[in-house]
Amino acid sequence: KGGSSEDHDEASNRRDVQSAMDGQPSTGGAGARPNATYSEPTHTPTEELQPCEDPDATMRKLLSRLASTDWAVQMEALNDMRSLAIYHASQTVLPNLHQVVRHTLAVVDNLRSQLSKAAIMSLADMLRYLKAHMDPELDKMVVMLVKKAGETAGFIADEAKKTMIAAIDNCSEHRTISALLHANINKNALIRGKVALYLQLAIEDMGVRVVQSRELDRMFPMVVKYLSEGQAEPRAAGKRALLEIYKHTKASGEFQRLLQRCPASDVKVVEKVVAQEQASTDAWTVRPGG
């Protein structure tokens, strides 16, 4: 009589385990999965997510479930977290955003690849639905995403790239660029290559707005340094980013101002890239009577 909530939850879990052993449907606890009638939880497609019946109660239990040692509980918690972010954000996720993101990033780093992938995809949904509310969380998130994008598991790297693109598309340009500049301190060449790629995508997404970017003076030297990287990926990304900046700043003289602040050795590399691009453009120009 008058037992604690922990006792009630434990009893509920035991009933779920017994139901599964008897071949009966589970009531939704985090118990064992002993026979073939149990359907292991998976990452629910975003379009199939539904509002939570009791959002406040789901939020109260969310962080402990994300930190569970049972991967199935964590998977179900990720699905619930996405439902909260999509349908009940203002009353649940937003007031607890930092903790929710921190716990989700811990799941991203899980050794179980399917769980890590699901957590990365969950971050993508948060970025798409919460948009600029995610700005304060970008520094730690981008560091984790470029780390995962540099890993050998193709499907995890692919999801990390999609999620990084979601950040570029939905968060403020200033905070996204700043987070990428912060992530570039990593000494791993493969990870720096991913930072270069995402910085290139962000610059191309900005287009002419790059001229007004408050981060232009900080990102230009980094883009120039990519041109001399040993790996092909950052070199290619740096070249595309540089030419995008050049396209929008050459007429105003801003490009020359930026270039004057670079070391002489870097200036020569930049001038060579620009000259090659100009020669290529001239070769494809159709002249009258040509």
N, C-alpha and C positions, 0 to 999 in steps of 0.2 A: 504494500500500500504506500502511495506517495513516492514511488521510485524515481530516480533521476532521469533526465532526458537521455543521458549516455546509456543507461540501462535499457531504455525503450528502443534506442537506435540499434543497440547490439542485439536485442531480441528480434527486431525487425529483420536484421541481416541474417540471423539464424533461420528465421522462417523462410526467407527467400532462398537460402541454400537448400533447405529441406524440400521446398517446392520444386526446385530444379532437379533435385535427386529423384523426386517422385514423378518427374515428367510433367509437372504443372507449371503454369506461367508464373514468373517472378513478379513481385510487387514493386520492383524497382530499386531494391537495395544494392549495396556494394558487395554482395556475398560471392562465394565461389561459383565457378562455372563448370560443373562436373560432368555434364553429358551433352549429347548432340542436340538436344532440344533448345539449348541456350544459344541465343544469337549474340555474338560478340559485338559490342558497340563500335560504330565506325563514324567517320567524319560525315555529318549530315550535309547534303548540298544546301547552299544558302537559300535557294528558292523554296526548300521544303521546311525550313525552320518556322516554328509557330510561336506566338506569344506565350509566356509562362503563366501558369494558373495562379501562382503566388510569387510575384517578382521579388518582394521584400524577403521572403523566406529563402528563396533561391540564392539571393545575394548574400544573405547571412552565412550560408554554408559554402559559398563558392570558393573562397580562398583555401579553406582546409581541404576541399575536394581536389583543387588544382595541385595541392602539395601532397596528395595521397601517395602511398607507395604502391597502390594498385593501379596499373595502367588503365584498366577499364573505367575506373572511377574518374580518372583524369580525362579520358576521352569524352565521357558523358558531361563532365564539367565544362570542357571546351565548347561543346554544343550549347549548353545552357548559357554560358557566358556570351556567345554570339547572339542568342535570342534576346538576352538582356540588352546588349548593345544596340540591337536593331529596333526593338519594340519598347524598351523601358529605360533607355539610357539616362534620362535626366534624374530619375529617382533612385537608380541603382549603380550603374557603372561609373558615371561621371563623378559623383562625389567620392568614389574610391578608385579613381582611374590609375593612379600611380601604383597602388598595390596590385591591382588586377594585371597591369602590364608587367610588373616585376615577376609575378607568379607565372604568367604566361611565357615570359622569356626563359624562365627556369625549365619549363616543359619543352621549349624549343631545343634546349641543350640536352634533352633526354637521349639516352643511347638507343632506345627503341625507335627505329627510323619512321615507322608509320605515325607514331605519336608526335615526334618532332615535326613531321610534315603537316600534321593536323594543326599543331600550334602555330606554325608559320602561316597557314591558310586562315587561321582564326585572326591573326594580326591583320591580314589583308582585309577581312571583313570589318574589323574595327576602324581601319584607316578609311575605308569607303563610306562608312556610315557616320563616324564621329568627326571625320575631316580635321579641321584645324584644332579641334580639342586635343588631338594627339600631338600637337607641336612640342609640348614640354617633354614628351617621352621619346623624342626622335633620337637623341644622342645615343642612348643605350640600345635602342632598337636597331639603328643602322649599323652599329658595331657588330651586333649579333647577326644581322642579315648578310653583311659582307663576309663574315666568317663562314656562315653556312653556304653562301654562294660559291665560296672557294673550296668547298669539300668535294670529294670525288663522287659521292652518290648523286647521280644525275637528276633524279626526281626531286630531291631536296634542294639542289642548286636551282632548278627550274622554278620551284615555288618561292624560293628566296628572291629571285629576280622579279617575279610577278608582284610580290609583296612590296619590294622596293619601288617598283613602278607605281603601285598604288599610293605610296607615300609621295612620290613626285607629283602625281595627278591630284591629290586631295589635300595635302598639307601646304602651308605657306612656303613660297619659294625661298625666302630668306632662311627659315629654319631648316629646310631640307638641305640647302647648300651648306649651311653652317655645320650640320650633322655629318655630312660627307667629308668636309674639310677636317673635322675632328677625327673621323675614322681613318683618315689617311696616315695617321702617325704609326700605324701598324708596320712592322718591319718585314712582314711576310710579303714577298713579291706577288704571289697569287692573289692575296687579299687586296693589295694596292691596285692590282689590275681590275678587280671588281669595282673598287671605289672609282677608278678612272672611267670605267664603262658607265656607271650610274651618274657620275658628274657630267659626262658627255650627254647622256639622255636628258638630264635636268636642264642643261644649257640649251640643247635643241628645243626642248619644250618651252623654254622662256622666249626664244626667238628674239625679236627686237627689244624686248623688255630687259635683256641682259645689260643694255647700256645704262639703265637706271638702277641696276642691282647694287645694293650696298656691300655685297660680297665680291664685287668684280676685282677690286684691288688685291683681295686675298686669294681668289681662285686663279687669277691669271698666272702668277708664278708657278703654281702647282701644275697647271695645264702644260706650261712650257717644260717643266721638269719631266713630265711623262714622255716627251718626245725623245728623251735620251735613256729611257728605261731599257733594261736588258730583255724583258719579256715583250712579245709581240702585241699582246692585248692592250696594255696601257699605252704603248706607242701609237697604235691605231686609234684608240679612243682619244688620246691627247691631240692627235692630228685633226680629227673631226671636230673636237671641241674648239681648238684654236681657230680653225677656218670659219666656224660658226661665229665666234667672237669677232674675227676679222671682217666678216661680211657686214656686221652691224655697226662697227666702230671705225672703219677705215675712212669714211667720208668726213667724219667730224674731227679727225686727227686724234681721237681718243686712243686708237691702237698704238700710234707712235708714242704717246705719253706713257702707256703701259709698258711698252717695249724698252723705253729708255731707263726703266727702273730695274731691268734684268742685267745680269752679268754679260760681258761681251761674248763669252763662249755660247751662251744661250741665245743671244741675239742672232748669231750666225746660223744656228740651227733653225730658228724661226724664219729668218729671211729665206733660207733654202726651201723650207716647206711652202711658204707663200709663193715663191718664184715658180716652184714646180706646179703648183695649183694654177697659177696664172698661165703658164705655158700650156697646160692641159686644156684650160678653158679656151685659150686662143686657137688651139689646134682644132677644136670642135666648132668654132664660130664660122657660120656660113657667110661669106662676104659676097656682095653683088658681083657677078661676073666671074666668081671663083670656080 
